[in-house]
Structure formats: structure tokens, C-alpha cells
Amino acid sequence: MIQMRPGESFITPYLLGPDQNFTQEQVTNEMTPVLTYSYMAVLVPIFLLTDYLRYKPVLVLQSLSYLSVWVLLIFGTNVLSMQFMEFFFGVTMAARVAYSSYIFLLVSPSRYQRMASYSRTSVLLGVFTSSVLGQICVTVGKVPFVTLHYISLGFIVFGLVLALFLKRPRRSLFFNRPREPVCNGASPSELDQMNPGGAKRPEGEPRWRFLAVCRDSTLVRMLLELVDIVRVPQLRLWSLWWVFNFTGYYLILYYVHILWNEVNPTPDSSKVYNGGVDAASTLLGALTSLAAGFVKIRWAVWSELVIGAITVLQAGLILLMYTTSSIWVCYVSLVLFRGLHQFLVPIATFQIASSLTKELCALVFGVNTFFATVLKTIVIVIVVDKRGLGLPVRSQFRVYFGYFTVLAVAYFSGAAYTAVRHCRQSRLQNVPVAKELRSPMEMLEKTPSPEDDGIAGVHA
């Protein structure tokens, strides 16, 4: 229900149209950058508070933030109110981690795969249904954009009521872990298994006791584990993909609606098909995500080549978007762009998550998302913000095309290096396939063992 926001696809034409009558420069260079700034500012605090408060309060906060977004959209009339609207949008994006973490704490580990499927399906179903509903209302029913926002507000209020009745878990990953005394034979936690036989806390001065507590704290120990994780080539590669490609992906999503308005500045709202495009891209993304689970290749050898090929295709689609004068070419290009990205998301998720313990997995994804947000903020400050270059939207897309081109060159260079190294190794000895990170389907067929690698906490 919280994904049912039929007015979201039409926020940009609403702001640029006669309802609000903001200029394209105001929307591009003054309002939209606030979304990224607020997201970066609240991401880490919300990530920590989500675990400390045990998820439900942050889910309620997300609903309240959505409520604030649409109240400001409907009743706000100046740039400052729209900047506050973007701020609350950033809060809702940061709070998404609460739902994806919360749902796994309600079931046993044997049901994680099914719950991952349910949660992903519910989000995609909500986005798809919302986009289709919005497009039907606009095209068939000639419903004004402001009416769509009232409908969205109604769904959000209902979602808020549902959030108030959600069960609050008794435990969480970091701060609310059950105490497990070793003396009575209880099994140690995952982190205890990663670092068995740790040194005893020194007694004596308070300063040393404080340092020992810090050293033995869950979060500090996990951060130290990240140093070892960086040494694993495949984990390093897919984490870098997560940081750099997600940055470019969201830059395109943030500003593509403004580009569409420039390519097709129609005063007839019934000829705006943003909702239909969002629905089509969501459906294609779901299909490509499903298809990714059945791809069987040796990812330790071919990862860079696959990533490079898809990044080249994405760069070509961006080139089409800002050079064409046809709005339909823009629409199709975005659908394909998002579908290609969604194809790699589950592969990256499996490659990272299947090689880590549950707690480290949450931390790695959190760190990757944080670095992607920092990079995205740097790009927006330099390229988009009026205090930086303040480029118009077509010039921005030229920068994004160059960004993806540089990434593609880097990936192909890595693929060439991996191929040469693999050929040299093959001449000396056969590469043991069992120790490579595998495709999602292969992961399900083989249970990884922590003894396969000498790095603590990382499964080969």
C-alpha cells in the first residue's frame, strides 16, 4: 500500500505545468538536488536508528515522511516548500532499509528465500499498479495532476494506519542481540564464530577497559572485517559496481522526467505517459531480475565482461535520450536502461550476500549505499546545483553519458586483465571451479563453507 502513489510519476510535469508554474531551472538546479543532500544526511542515522529502535518506528517515520511529501506537493506554493518536499522524499528513501530488514526478522532463516521473493514482489506490484492507475486516470479519465496527488495521499494515510499495527521484533542485527553466555554451552553468535579465541578484556585502568569495550563491540568488529572483505576480488568488483553504477542509475532517474518535458513540452496532460513508462520499466525490471537467477556462467572469469557490455548498452541509451527529438525514443530508452540495470542487481546481491554472514551482509550493503550516495552528491554539487556549474538537463545527460563510457572502459580493461591472467593460470593448472563465486542458481545448489577461504567471516 505504501507503494501506491499514482501521482509520483507526474510530479515533474505537475511542478512545471500550470498547477505550480515553476521554471525548469528552479526544478532542475534548486529543488531536485535537495533530495540527494537530505538522503546523504539522514542515511547513516536512519540506518543505525532502524536497528536500535527495532524497525517499526522507522517504518512509521517513512509513512509520516511520505505524508509530508504529498501535503507539501498539494499545498506548497513556493520553492522553499518544494525543497522541504524533496527533503522528506530523501527521508523516505533512507527509511526503505527498515522494510527490507524488518521482514526477515519475523521468520526463520529457512524461509529467507521465500520472504525475499514476497517482499520484492510486493514492492514491484505496488509500483506497477500505482503507475498503471496513474496513467489510466490521466489518459482515459482526464484526471488533473493535483487530483492524483490527493489519491496518493489517501493511499499513504491507509499505509500509515497499517504501519501502526505492525509487530515490533524483539531483536535486531546489531544493537538488540540476545546475550549468549558461553559458560552454559550456548552457541556463539555469528561474529563470535568469525573471531574465535579473542583476547580477554584487560583489567585495570578505565581507559583500557573503554578501549577493550570499543574493540569488542559488534559494529567495530564488523568494520574491521570489511578490511578482509576488500581482499576478495569478486566482492570488491561487485561492491564497486554497486557504488558507481547505482550512482549513475539514480542520476538518470532523478532528471529524466525533466528531459522528457523539454523533448515534449505538451500542455495536454493526457498526452503525458510517464506512468505508463514507469509501469513498463518496472515490469521489464521484474522479468530481467527473474531471468538473472537462471544465468549460469563462471562469474569469476566473466563478471567484468558482462558488466562492461551492459554498461556500454546503457551509455548508448543515454546518448539516444539527449540527442533524439522523439519522446517515444526517450521512453523506450529509459525502459531498456532500467531493465538492464535490474538484470545485474540480483546477480550483485547474490555475489555479495552469499559470501558473507548475515550481519556483515547488512553492513556491506549499507556501506556500498553510503559511498554511492556520497559520489552522487558530489556529482550533483558540481554538475547540477546552481552554486556549481548549474548545467541544463541536456548538458547533464552529456556528462552522464561520459560517466558511463568511462565506467565501460574500466570494466573492459578489467575483463582483459582477468582473461590474460586466467589463460596464464590455465596453462599451469586447472582453475578449481568449486572455489569461484557462482551464479544465483549455482549458489542454491551448493552450500558454501566458511572453511573454503582463509579470510574470517567470508565464504568463498
C-alpha positions in Angstrom: 0.0 0.0 0.0 2.9 2.4 0.7 4.0 2.0 -2.9 0.6 3.1 -4.2 1.4 6.6 -5.2 -0.2 7.2 -8.6 0.8 10.9 -8.6 4.6 10.2 -8.2 5.2 9.6 -12.0 3.7 13.0 -12.7 5.4 15.2 -10.1 7.7 16.9 -12.6 5.0 17.8 -15.1 2.9 19.0 -12.2 5.7 21.3 -11.0 6.4 22.6 -14.4 2.8 22.9 -15.5 0.1 25.5 -14.9 -0.7 24.0 -11.4 2.6 25.2 -9.9 4.3 27.0 -12.8 7.9 26.7 -11.6 10.6 27.2 -14.2 12.7 24.3 -15.4 15.8 25.9 -13.9 14.2 26.1 -10.5 13.1 22.4 -10.6 16.4 21.2 -12.0 19.0 23.3 -10.2 17.3 24.3 -6.9 14.7 21.7 -5.9 15.8 18.2 -7.1 19.4 18.4 -5.6 17.9 18.7 -2.1 16.7 15.1 -2.5 20.2 13.8 -2.7 21.6 16.1 0.0 18.9 15.1 2.5 19.3 11.4 1.6 23.0 11.5 2.3 22.5 13.5 5.6 20.0 11.0 7.1 21.2 7.7 5.6 23.6 6.7 8.3 21.5 8.0 11.3 18.4 6.1 10.0 20.5 3.0 9.3 21.6 2.9 12.9 18.2 4.0 14.4 16.4 1.4 12.3 18.3 -1.4 14.1 18.4 0.3 17.5 14.6 1.1 17.5 13.8 -2.3 16.0 12.4 -1.3 12.7 8.7 -0.4 13.4 9.3 3.2 14.4 11.3 3.9 11.3 8.5 2.3 9.2 6.1 4.7 10.8 8.5 7.5 10.2 8.7 6.6 6.5 4.9 6.8 6.2 4.9 10.2 8.0 7.5 11.4 5.6 5.5 10.3 2.6 2.5 12.1 4.2 4.6 15.3 4.5 5.7 15.0 0.8 2.2 14.9 -0.6 0.9 17.6 1.8 3.6 19.9 0.6 3.0 19.0 -3.0 -0.7 19.8 -2.8 -0.5 23.0 -0.6 3.1 24.3 -1.1 3.4 27.3 -3.5 7.0 28.4 -3.4 10.5 27.0 -4.0 11.2 26.6 -0.2 8.2 24.4 0.3 9.2 22.2 -2.6 12.7 22.0 -1.2 11.2 20.7 2.1 9.2 18.3 0.0 12.4 16.9 -1.6 14.0 16.7 1.9 11.2 14.4 3.1 11.5 12.4 0.0 15.1 11.8 0.9 14.0 10.6 4.4 11.6 8.1 2.8 14.3 6.7 0.6 16.7 6.3 3.5 14.0 4.6 5.5 13.4 1.9 2.9 16.1 -0.2 4.6 13.7 -0.7 7.5 11.2 -2.7 5.5 13.8 -4.9 3.7 15.5 -5.7 7.1 12.3 -5.9 9.2 10.6 -8.7 7.2 13.4 -11.1 7.7 13.3 -10.9 11.4 9.8 -12.3 11.6 10.6 -15.7 10.1 13.2 -18.4 10.5 16.3 -18.5 8.2 14.9 -21.4 6.3 12.2 -19.1 4.9 14.5 -16.2 3.9 14.5 -17.0 0.2 10.7 -17.1 0.1 10.4 -13.9 2.1 12.8 -12.1 -0.2 10.6 -13.2 -3.1 7.5 -11.9 -1.3 8.9 -8.6 -0.3 10.4 -7.9 -3.8 7.1 -8.9 -5.4 5.1 -6.7 -3.2 7.2 -3.6 -3.9 7.2 -4.3 -7.7 3.4 -5.0 -7.6 2.8 -1.7 -5.8 4.9 0.3 -8.2 3.4 -1.3 -11.3 -0.2 -1.0 -10.1 0.4 2.6 -9.0 1.9 3.6 -12.3 -0.8 1.9 -14.4 -3.5 3.5 -12.2 -2.0 6.9 -12.6 -1.6 6.6 -16.4 -5.2 5.4 -16.8 -6.5 8.3 -14.7 -4.5 10.8 -16.7 -5.0 9.5 -20.3 -8.5 7.9 -20.1 -10.1 9.8 -17.2 -8.5 13.2 -17.9 -7.8 13.5 -14.2 -5.8 16.6 -13.2 -2.4 16.0 -11.6 -3.5 17.6 -8.3 -6.3 15.0 -8.0 -3.8 12.2 -8.5 -1.9 13.7 -5.5 -5.0 13.6 -3.4 -5.4 9.9 -4.3 -1.8 9.2 -3.4 -2.3 11.0 -0.1 -5.3 8.7 0.6 -3.2 5.5 0.0 -0.4 6.9 2.1 -2.7 7.5 5.1 -4.0 4.0 4.8 -0.4 2.7 4.7 0.4 4.7 7.8 -2.5 3.1 9.6 -1.3 -0.4 8.6 2.3 0.5 9.8 0.9 1.3 13.3 -0.4 -2.3 13.6 2.8 -4.0 12.5 4.5 -6.3 15.0 7.7 -4.9 16.6 10.5 -7.5 16.6 12.3 -8.3 19.9 15.7 -8.5 18.4 17.8 -6.8 15.6 21.1 -7.3 14.0 23.4 -5.0 15.9 22.1 -3.3 19.0 19.4 -5.7 20.3 21.2 -9.0 20.1 20.3 -11.6 22.6 23.1 -12.2 25.2 24.6 -15.6 24.7 26.7 -16.8 27.7 29.4 -19.2 26.8 29.6 -20.9 30.2 26.3 -22.7 29.8 27.1 -24.2 26.4 25.0 -21.8 24.3 26.1 -21.5 20.7 28.1 -18.3 20.0 26.9 -15.6 17.6 28.0 -15.3 14.0 30.6 -12.7 15.0 31.9 -14.9 17.7 32.4 -17.7 15.2 34.2 -15.3 12.9 36.7 -14.3 15.6 37.1 -17.3 18.0 39.5 -17.1 20.8 39.6 -13.4 21.1 41.8 -11.8 23.7 40.3 -11.2 27.1 39.4 -7.6 28.0 42.2 -6.1 30.0 41.5 -5.2 33.6 42.8 -2.1 35.3 42.7 1.4 34.1 39.3 2.7 32.9 40.9 3.9 29.7 42.0 0.4 28.8 38.6 -1.0 29.7 36.9 1.5 27.5 39.2 0.6 24.5 38.5 -3.0 25.1 34.8 -2.4 25.1 35.1 -0.5 21.8 37.3 -3.1 20.3 34.9 -5.9 21.2 31.7 -4.0 20.2 29.7 -5.6 17.4 29.9 -2.6 15.0 33.7 -2.1 15.4 34.5 -5.8 14.9 32.4 -5.8 11.7 34.1 -2.7 10.4 37.4 -4.5 10.9 36.1 -7.4 9.0 35.5 -5.1 6.0 39.2 -4.8 5.6 39.4 -8.5 4.9 36.4 -8.5 2.6 38.2 -6.0 0.3 40.8 -8.6 -0.5 38.3 -10.9 -2.2 38.3 -9.9 -5.9 34.7 -10.7 -6.7 33.3 -9.0 -3.6 35.4 -6.0 -4.4 34.2 -5.9 -8.1 30.5 -6.1 -7.3 30.8 -3.6 -4.5 32.4 -1.2 -6.9 29.7 -1.8 -9.4 27.1 -1.1 -6.7 28.7 2.2 -5.9 29.5 3.6 -9.3 26.6 2.2 -11.4 23.9 2.9 -8.8 25.2 6.5 -8.7 24.7 6.9 -12.5 21.4 5.0 -12.4 19.8 7.3 -9.9 21.2 10.4 -11.6 19.3 9.4 -14.7 16.1 8.6 -12.8 16.1 11.9 -11.0 16.4 14.1 -14.1 14.9 12.0 -17.0 11.4 13.4 -16.4 12.7 17.0 -16.8 14.4 15.9 -20.0 11.1 14.5 -21.2 9.4 17.7 -20.5 12.0 19.5 -22.7 11.7 17.0 -25.5 7.8 17.0 -25.4 6.6 20.2 -23.7 2.9 19.5 -24.3 0.2 21.5 -22.5 -2.2 18.5 -22.8 -1.7 16.4 -19.6 -3.5 13.4 -21.2 -0.6 13.0 -23.6 2.0 12.7 -20.8 2.8 9.0 -20.5 5.2 9.0 -17.5 3.1 6.5 -15.6 3.0 4.0 -18.5 6.7 4.2 -18.9 7.3 3.6 -15.2 4.9 0.6 -15.3 6.7 -0.9 -18.4 10.1 -0.4 -16.9 9.0 -2.0 -13.6 7.6 -5.0 -15.4 10.7 -5.4 -17.6 12.9 -5.0 -14.5 11.0 -7.8 -12.8 11.4 -10.0 -15.8 15.1 -9.3 -16.2 15.6 -9.8 -12.4 13.9 -13.2 -12.7 16.0 -14.1 -15.8 19.2 -13.3 -13.9 18.5 -16.1 -11.5 18.8 -18.7 -14.3 22.1 -17.4 -15.8 24.9 -20.0 -15.4 28.3 -18.7 -16.2 31.7 -18.6 -14.4 31.3 -15.2 -12.8 34.9 -15.2 -11.5 36.0 -15.1 -15.2 33.3 -13.3 -17.0 32.0 -10.7 -14.5 33.9 -7.7 -15.8 32.9 -8.5 -19.4 29.2 -8.9 -18.6 29.2 -5.7 -16.6 31.2 -3.8 -19.3 28.8 -4.9 -22.1 25.7 -3.9 -20.1 27.3 -0.5 -19.2 28.1 0.2 -22.9 24.5 -0.5 -23.8 23.4 1.8 -21.0 25.7 4.6 -22.3 24.3 4.2 -25.8 20.7 4.5 -24.4 21.7 7.7 -22.6 23.1 9.1 -25.8 19.8 8.4 -27.5 17.9 10.1 -24.8 19.5 13.5 -25.1 20.1 13.5 -28.9 16.6 12.4 -30.1 13.7 14.7 -30.7 11.2 11.8 -30.3 9.6 11.4 -26.9 8.9 7.8 -27.7 12.5 7.0 -28.3 13.2 8.6 -24.9 10.5 6.4 -23.3 11.8 3.2 -24.8 15.4 4.1 -24.0 14.6 4.5 -20.3 12.6 1.3 -20.1 15.6 -0.6 -21.6 18.1 1.3 -19.4 16.2 0.3 -16.2 15.8 -3.3 -17.4 19.5 -3.7 -18.0 20.3 -2.3 -14.5 17.7 -4.6 -12.8 19.3 -7.6 -14.5 22.5 -7.1 -12.7 21.0 -6.1 -9.3 20.1 -9.7 -8.2 23.4 -11.0 -9.5 25.3 -8.4 -7.5 23.1 -9.2 -4.5 23.8 -12.9 -4.7 27.5 -12.5 -5.3 27.9 -10.3 -2.2 25.3 -11.8 0.2 26.1 -15.5 -0.5 29.7 -15.0 0.6 29.0 -13.2 3.9 27.4 -13.7 7.2 24.0 -12.0 7.7 25.4 -9.2 9.8 28.3 -8.5 7.5 26.0 -8.6 4.5 23.8 -5.8 6.0 26.9 -3.7 6.8 28.4 -4.2 3.3 25.2 -3.1 1.5 24.9 -0.2 3.9 28.5 0.9 3.2 28.1 0.5 -0.5 24.9 2.6 -0.5 26.5 5.3 1.6 29.5 5.6 -0.8 27.1 5.7 -3.8 25.2 8.5 -2.1 28.4 10.4 -1.4 29.5 10.1 -5.0 26.1 11.1 -6.3 26.1 14.1 -4.0 29.5 15.2 -5.3 28.3 14.9 -9.0 25.1 16.9 -8.2 27.0 19.6 -6.4 29.4 20.1 -9.3 27.1 19.5 -12.3 23.6 20.3 -11.3 23.4 22.7 -8.3 23.2 26.4 -9.2 26.1 27.0 -6.9 28.2 24.7 -9.1 28.0 24.5 -12.9 24.2 24.5 -12.9 24.0 22.8 -16.3 20.7 22.5 -18.2 19.3 19.0 -18.4 20.6 18.1 -21.9 24.2 19.1 -20.9 23.8 17.0 -17.7 23.0 13.9 -19.8 26.1 14.5 -21.8 28.1 14.3 -18.6 26.2 11.1 -17.6 27.0 9.6 -21.0 30.7 10.3 -20.4 30.4 8.9 -16.9 29.0 5.5 -18.2 31.5 5.5 -21.0 34.4 5.8 -18.6 32.9 3.0 -16.5 32.6 0.7 -19.5 36.3 1.3 -20.5 37.3 0.5 -16.9 35.3 -2.7 -16.9 36.6 -3.9 -20.3 40.1 -3.2 -19.1 39.5 -5.3 -16.1 38.0 -8.1 -18.2 41.1 -8.1 -20.5 43.3 -8.3 -17.4 41.2 -11.2 -16.0 41.2 -13.0 -19.3 45.0 -12.8 -19.6 45.6 -13.9 -16.0 43.1 -16.8 -16.4 44.8 -18.0 -19.6 48.2 -18.0 -17.9 46.8 -19.9 -14.9 45.1 -22.4 -17.2 48.4 -23.3 -18.8 49.9 -24.2 -15.4 46.9 -25.8 -13.7 43.2 -26.2 -13.9 41.2 -23.5 -12.0 39.1 -25.2 -9.3 35.6 -24.2 -10.2 34.2 -25.0 -6.8 36.0 -22.1 -5.2 34.6 -19.5 -7.6 31.7 -17.3 -6.8 28.8 -18.7 -8.8 25.6 -17.6 -10.4 22.5 -17.3 -8.2 21.2 -20.7 -9.3 24.5 -22.4 -8.6 24.5 -20.8 -5.1 21.3 -22.6 -4.3 22.8 -25.9 -5.4 25.9 -25.7 -3.3 26.1 -24.7 0.4 29.2 -22.5 0.8 31.5 -23.4 3.7 33.5 -20.8 5.7 36.5 -23.1 5.6 36.9 -22.6 1.8 38.8 -19.4 2.4 41.3 -18.2 5.0 39.5 -14.9 5.5 37.4 -14.8 8.6 33.7 -14.2 8.1 33.8 -14.5 4.3 32.7 -17.6 2.5 34.4 -18.4 -0.8 
